[in-house]
Amino acid sequence: MDQPLNSSETARWVSWKRANDAVLAAVAQEIHDAAGLSAADFAVLSRVIEEGDGRMPQQDLGAMLEWKRARLSRQLSRMADRGLLWREEAPGRRVLIVATREGRTALGAARPAHARAVRRALFERVPAPDGDAFWSALDAVAAPPRAAPPTS
């Protein structure tokens, strides 16, 4: 059985969680203040509008967001109730998600707020030259795990 984290590892883990939470909260608040969108609203609209040119199969959106079907369905229903998007039947029993003018306007207001918040909450706090090492380490953490070498 693996040993519990030691005090140094625990401190680093807590710092990681606090940093992640602080950045995400700052970005979410800025987006909400600028456009009245939640972080989930922003995630959906940015994918549908910027990756799907305003319309996207619901299944593709779920795969992009890596959300379970129930979560995506609830989120889309809330957004449809607020006039940010609608669902459209498509051939093959597929459902297309279509951004409304209101959704496009909201994303347009949120996009600069998102950039401002990311820069202020993250990029400005990790200045060069230390930033290069930080981003390299982060890329290593984010990379898919390598397969274990085969055993003979």
C-alpha positions in Angstrom: 0.0 0.0 0.0 1.3 3.5 -0.8 2.2 5.7 2.0 0.2 8.9 2.8 1.5 12.2 1.5 4.3 13.6 3.7 4.0 17.2 5.0 5.9 18.7 2.1 3.8 16.8 -0.4 0.6 17.8 1.4 1.6 21.5 1.4 2.4 21.4 -2.4 -1.0 19.6 -3.1 -2.9 22.2 -1.0 -1.0 25.0 -2.9 -1.9 23.4 -6.2 -5.6 23.2 -5.3 -5.7 26.7 -3.9 -4.0 28.2 -7.0 -6.3 26.3 -9.3 -9.4 27.3 -7.4 -8.3 31.0 -7.2 -7.6 31.3 -10.9 -10.9 29.5 -11.9 -12.9 31.7 -9.4 -11.3 34.9 -10.6 -12.0 34.0 -14.3 -15.6 32.9 -13.5 -16.4 36.1 -11.6 -15.0 38.3 -14.3 -17.1 36.5 -16.9 -20.2 36.7 -14.8 -19.7 40.4 -14.1 -19.2 41.2 -17.7 -21.8 39.1 -19.4 -24.0 37.4 -16.7 -22.7 34.0 -17.8 -21.5 31.1 -15.6 -18.3 29.3 -16.3 -20.4 26.4 -17.7 -22.4 28.8 -19.9 -19.1 30.3 -21.2 -17.7 26.8 -21.9 -20.7 25.7 -23.9 -21.1 29.0 -25.9 -17.4 29.3 -26.7 -17.3 25.7 -28.1 -20.6 26.0 -30.0 -19.8 29.5 -31.5 -16.0 29.3 -31.9 -15.6 25.6 -32.8 -18.9 24.9 -34.4 -19.6 28.2 -36.1 -22.8 28.6 -34.0 -24.2 25.1 -34.3 -22.9 21.8 -33.1 -24.2 18.3 -32.5 -25.0 17.8 -28.8 -23.0 14.6 -28.8 -19.9 16.4 -30.1 -20.3 19.2 -27.6 -20.5 16.7 -24.7 -17.3 14.9 -26.0 -15.4 18.2 -26.2 -16.4 19.3 -22.7 -15.9 15.7 -21.4 -19.2 16.1 -19.5 -21.7 13.3 -18.8 -24.9 13.4 -20.8 -27.1 14.3 -17.8 -24.9 17.2 -16.8 -24.8 18.5 -20.4 -28.6 18.1 -20.8 -29.3 20.1 -17.6 -26.9 22.8 -18.6 -28.4 23.1 -22.1 -31.9 23.2 -20.7 -31.0 26.1 -18.3 -29.3 28.0 -21.2 -32.3 27.4 -23.5 -34.6 28.8 -20.8 -32.5 31.9 -20.7 -32.5 32.3 -24.5 -28.8 31.7 -25.0 -29.3 28.7 -27.3 -31.9 26.3 -28.7 -32.0 22.6 -29.6 -32.8 21.6 -33.1 -33.7 18.1 -34.4 -31.3 16.8 -37.0 -31.4 13.7 -39.2 -30.5 10.4 -37.6 -32.1 11.3 -34.3 -29.3 13.8 -33.6 -29.8 17.0 -31.8 -28.0 20.2 -32.9 -27.2 22.9 -30.4 -27.6 26.4 -31.9 -26.4 29.6 -30.4 -28.9 32.5 -30.4 -28.2 36.1 -31.0 -28.4 36.6 -27.2 -25.8 33.8 -26.7 -23.5 35.3 -29.3 -23.8 38.8 -27.7 -23.1 37.3 -24.2 -20.0 35.5 -25.5 -18.8 38.6 -27.2 -19.1 40.5 -23.9 -17.5 37.6 -21.9 -14.5 37.0 -24.2 -12.5 40.1 -23.3 -13.4 39.7 -19.6 -12.0 36.1 -19.8 -8.8 37.3 -21.4 -8.4 40.0 -18.8 -9.0 37.7 -15.9 -6.7 34.9 -17.2 -3.9 37.5 -17.6 -4.4 39.1 -14.2 -5.0 35.9 -12.2 -2.4 33.7 -13.9 0.0 35.1 -16.4 0.9 38.2 -14.5 1.6 36.1 -11.4 4.1 33.8 -13.2 6.5 36.3 -14.8 9.5 35.4 -16.8 12.1 34.0 -16.4 10.5 31.7 -13.8 7.5 31.4 -16.0 9.3 29.2 -18.6 10.1 26.5 -16.0 6.6 26.8 -14.5 4.9 26.3 -17.9 7.2 23.4 -18.8 6.3 21.7 -15.6 2.6 22.3 -16.1 2.8 20.9 -19.7 4.5 17.8 -18.2 1.7 17.4 -15.7 -1.0 17.9 -18.3 0.5 15.4 -20.8 -1.1 12.0 -21.0 0.7 9.5 -18.9 3.2 7.4 -20.8 2.6 3.7 -21.1 4.7 1.5 -18.8 7.4 -0.3 -20.7 6.6 -3.9 -21.4 8.0 -6.4 -19.0 9.9 -9.3 -20.3 
